[in-house]
Structures are given as structure tokens and as C-alpha cells.
Amino acid sequence: MPQASRHLIYPSALGTIIFGNRVIETFKKFQQSDDTKLEAGGQLFAALNEGRIDVLHATVPGEKAARGRYFFRPNRRKEQQEIKAAFKKKLHFVGDWHTHPEPLPSPSSSDVEKASEIFRRSEHELNALLMVIMGTAGFPRGLCVAWVKAAEITVMETNIGISLPDKRDP
């Protein structure tokens, strides 16, 4: 019997963010659930519709990404290739995700600095970029979702995500 799709929805001033089932499964797969798991991360790609950001794809760390228990540095060359490939599928780069080995994560100063730099250097028409951090607490409680601008970050309210069945996500 096929598993029903689930979506996680975050209302925000910049649009309603909807995380598709495949994206949620990627976050869960790399969650640092024990001391042996290394930090991981990737990029987020979405279909942009009026007032909605449908996050449909989350990339995973490549072979050349640097990973440790408390750090993740992606392969930027691979990321550029991912952006070009996603754009051909009409998906837009909308931000990054990564894990933290803490139950209820929050962006570190290094996270904010890196995200702000990406926002400034990226070619986009967005008012801000998404930053998602998957912690070790249960899902969706252990998920931190934030908008990042130049040097400004807005963390969305914890536990406002609504999980619901939906058939739109293949």
C-alpha cells in the first residue's frame, strides 16, 4: 500500500513555505540521531507560486563535502551544477539546509554569516533565503526554519509547522 504524502507548512510574511515529503525524508535521513552521525546539508529548490514556496527538492552532501560532528562545508562547484540542473526543471534555489547535533537547533553566528554571504552573492529575485536546520529532537519539533537577508535573520516560531496529507508531492 503506498504511503500517503505528507507536507509541512510554515506560514510566513514572505509566503507560505510548503516542504514536500521527499524533502522531509531527506532531513530525517541525515538527522544526527547518535554520536556517530556527521553534520550534513544541502540546497533547497522550490517551485515559486503566488504567495507560496513549494520546496520540492533538497540536495544531499557530495563526496567532496567536508563533514564532521560539528561542521559541514559543501562542495560549491557541485552546488553550482545542482542550481543549473534544477533551474532547467523550473525549480529555483531558495536556500540551504543542514543538521546540528542538538535537540532544538538555532542558527549559529557562523550559519548566519554564511547564509548572509550566499544571499548577497546569489543571483535571485527573492526577498530572503531559507535556512533550515534539522536538530535531534523529534520531527517536526527539531526543525528550525528561518529567513535570512543580508545580515538579518528571522527564525520562525517553533512548532508552527503543520503536517498534513497531500497528494501533490510525487
Secondary structure, DSSP 8 states (H G I E B T S, - for coil): -----EEEEE--TT-EEEE-HHHHHHHHHH---STT----EEEEEEEEETTEEEEEEE----TT-EEETTEEE--HHHHHHHHHHHHHTT-EEEEEEEE-SSSS----HHHHHHHHHHHHHS----SSEEEEEE-SSSTTTTEEEEEE-SS-EEE--TT--EEEE-S---
